[in-house]
Amino acid sequence: MSTLICGSIAYDTIMVFRDRFKHHILPDQLHILNVAFLVPDMRREFGGCAGNIAYTLKMLGGDPLIMATVGDDYATYGERLDKLDISQRHVRKVAGTFTAQAFITTDLDDNQITAFHPGAMNHSHENHVQDAKGAKLGIVAPDGRDGMLQHAREYREAGIPFIFDPGQGLPMFNGDELLEFVRLAEYVTVNDYEAQMLQERTGQPVEQLAKLVKAFVVTLGARGSLVHAGGTQIEIPCVKATEVVDPTGCGDAFRAGLLYGLAEGFDWLTTGRLASLLGSIKIAQRGGQNHRFTRDEIAEQYRAAYGSRIW
């Protein structure tokens, strides 16, 4: 089953400042702030929600179709997707733009200063769900504002069930728009902070929002996740990671698990457990696309974590 992933493709440039910002930013001089940080450590990662989700879903054996907009600097990312055998037929290049990218500087206290340039992502509405022939399942992940609204409506018009995953894009929408997303979607997934913001903006508690969809999934970090489905709540424990290195992309790995479980017809307990396991695997590696596994390794780790088989 092909799964359409509407969301961002981005480059993440991560730099490490070997000191502490507080030693160089004077509180009484913020009105004339002019600082520069020497960052001898730098790496560039492949990221973006659509790219990260597709990466993990492909390793599971799924068939991801990325729908995204990219800029003139996309070639390196495109070559990577070719090597991973991930389809690019719905990746649109927008001339005269940059691919979305984040520039993140981290100090020794793990404080971060981030600048994000959306670039081609602002043209995401130029892609259309109906162009993805054969897609049977989808997701609306963080992307350009107009594109997210349009794709949600197009999924419904096409009769394709989809997950609404607002992520860091949630603040772009008002309460009425967020309620529209929920009513259009079959499934919603948010973290605990986003769940609180969604409740505040819509004026509806999670329990009420969950009645509008088949499943409402809330991730709770180290406390696991909670699936509201069919009038019940299913608690999914967190899988202990081999080590905690970098949370970047953990939510995307989790969502790949949700999409795979839905495509395969798993029940929500199995789907949630798989998603949790994938998040724990990802957090042990830096970046959103550097973790590796085989289906046999997933089967063994799932059995070790939960005492049952997944396939």
Summary of the structure (lengths in Angstrom):
residues: 311
radius of gyration: 19.4
end to end distance: 17.0
largest distance: 60.2
contacts: 1044
relative contact order: 0.14
helix: 42%
strand: 23%
